[in-house]
Amino acid sequence: MPGDPLAALSAAITMAGTGIATAWAEKVVGGATVGAIAEKPELFSRGLVLMVIPETIIVFGLVIAIQLLGHLYTA
């Protein structure tokens, strides 16, 4: 019999939450970055770095979801 039946649901909610949070952060940072690059093209490299930073949110969510899914098949 599988372990905690809510582990799969918890993993799905974790991934959905972090996906939504990442999308929102990318929207905010992306708009500001495009505006800054339009005014000063030399800010492209800084803008690129700022666009990558919100992606760490989804990586943290993935790690937590994998840990939660590990509880599905524990006795």
N, C-alpha and C positions, 0 to 999 in steps of 0.2 A: 504494500500500500504506500502511495506517495506520502511525503512529509506534509508540510504545511500547505493546504490547498489555496491559501490566499497569497502564496509567494509569487505565483504567475501573475495574478492581478496586480500585486504590488510592483512587480517589475514592469508591467505594461504602463501603469500610472507614472512610474519614475521616468520611463523613456518618453512618454507623452509630455510630461511636465518640463523635462529638460529640453525637449525639442521645441516646445512653444517658447520657452525662455530664451533659447538660442536664436530663434527666428525674430523675436522682439528686439533682442540686443543687436542683431545684425541690421535690422531695419533702422534703428536709431543711429548706430555707429556708421552705417553705410550712407545714410543721408548727409550726415555731417562731413564724412570723408569726401564724398563727391563734391559737396559745396566748397570744401577747402581746396581740393585739387583743381576745381574750375578757376579759383582765384589765384592759386600759386601751384603750378604744375610740379615744382620741385618737392612738394610734400607727398608725392606718390608713394615713396618707400615707407614713410611713417604711416600713411593711410593704410597701406597693405598690412603692416604689422597690427594696426588697430583692428582691422577686419578679421584677423586670425584669432585674436584673443577670446572673443565670445565662443569660439568653437570648443574651448576647454570645458565649457558647461556641459556639452553633450558627452564629452569623454568621461567626466565624473559620473554622469547619469548612467552611462554604459557600464562602468565598473560596478556601481551599486546594483544595477539590474542583474549583472552576471552573478554577483554574490547572492542576491535573492533567489535566482534560479538554481543556485547550488543547494538550496534548502528543499527543492522539489523531490529529490530522490534520496534524502537522508532518512535513515530509520528512526 
